[in-house]
């Protein structure tokens, strides 16, 4: 990410069609996932952690009993990057 800059609002908006259930909120790509119980929520959290490790990109995770809010942004560019959208698409694939 060194030398890259954050996406503009227009660039981010152009990529949102690739992850239609996500939204840009306060400069981050965000989506909340709901589950039937805590066990399923935690299985999802662990799968997201595995994806993040593979991509060398850590999201913010807000975990509740039956939900998890996932937020991606790229701290190195102080905004959104293409990697945020790639990671979001991979997280979506977990529940497809």
C-alpha positions in Angstrom: 0.0 0.0 0.0 3.0 2.3 0.3 2.7 5.1 -2.3 -1.0 4.4 -2.9 -3.7 6.9 -2.0 -7.2 6.4 -0.8 -10.1 6.0 -3.3 -12.2 9.0 -4.0 -15.8 8.9 -3.1 -16.7 8.4 -6.7 -14.2 5.5 -7.1 -15.6 3.8 -4.0 -19.2 4.3 -5.2 -18.2 2.7 -8.5 -17.0 -0.5 -6.7 -20.1 -0.8 -4.4 -22.0 -2.7 -7.1 -19.5 -5.6 -6.5 -20.6 -5.8 -2.9 -24.1 -4.5 -2.9 -25.0 -5.3 0.7 -22.1 -3.2 2.0 -22.2 0.5 2.6 -19.6 3.2 3.0 -20.0 4.5 6.5 -17.6 7.1 7.9 -14.9 6.3 5.4 -15.1 2.5 5.9 -16.8 -0.3 4.1 -19.3 -1.8 6.5 -21.9 -4.6 6.7 -23.7 -6.4 9.5 -24.3 -10.1 9.4 -27.0 -11.8 11.5 -27.0 -15.4 12.7 -29.3 -17.8 14.6 -27.0 -18.2 17.6 -23.7 -17.3 19.2 -21.9 -20.5 17.9 -22.7 -19.5 14.3 -21.6 -15.9 14.9 -18.3 -17.1 16.3 -17.7 -19.5 13.4 -18.3 -16.6 11.1 -15.9 -14.4 13.1 -13.2 -17.1 12.9 -13.7 -17.5 9.1 -13.4 -13.7 8.7 -10.2 -13.8 10.7 -8.8 -16.5 8.4 -9.6 -14.4 5.3 -8.0 -11.3 6.9 -4.9 -13.3 7.8 -4.6 -14.6 4.2 -5.1 -11.0 2.8 -2.8 -9.4 5.4 -5.7 -7.0 6.0 -7.5 -6.7 9.3 -11.1 -5.6 9.6 -12.7 -4.1 12.7 -15.2 -6.7 14.0 -18.0 -5.8 16.4 -19.4 -9.0 17.8 -22.8 -9.5 19.4 -24.6 -12.7 20.4 -26.3 -13.1 17.0 -24.5 -10.6 14.8 -21.2 -9.3 13.6 -20.6 -5.9 12.0 -17.5 -6.0 9.8 -15.7 -2.8 8.8 -12.9 -2.6 6.3 -10.7 0.4 5.6 -7.0 0.7 4.8 -5.1 2.5 7.5 -2.0 2.9 5.4 -3.9 5.1 2.9 -6.3 6.6 5.5 -9.4 5.5 3.6 -10.7 2.8 1.2 -8.6 0.8 -1.2 -9.3 -1.9 -3.7 -8.2 -4.5 -1.1 -11.2 -3.5 1.1 -13.6 -4.4 -1.6 -11.8 -7.7 -2.4 -11.9 -8.6 1.3 -15.6 -7.7 1.5 -16.4 -9.9 -1.5 -14.5 -12.8 0.1 -16.5 -12.4 3.4 -19.7 -12.3 1.4 -18.7 -15.7 -0.2 -18.7 -17.2 3.3 -22.5 -17.0 3.5 -23.4 -17.4 -0.2 
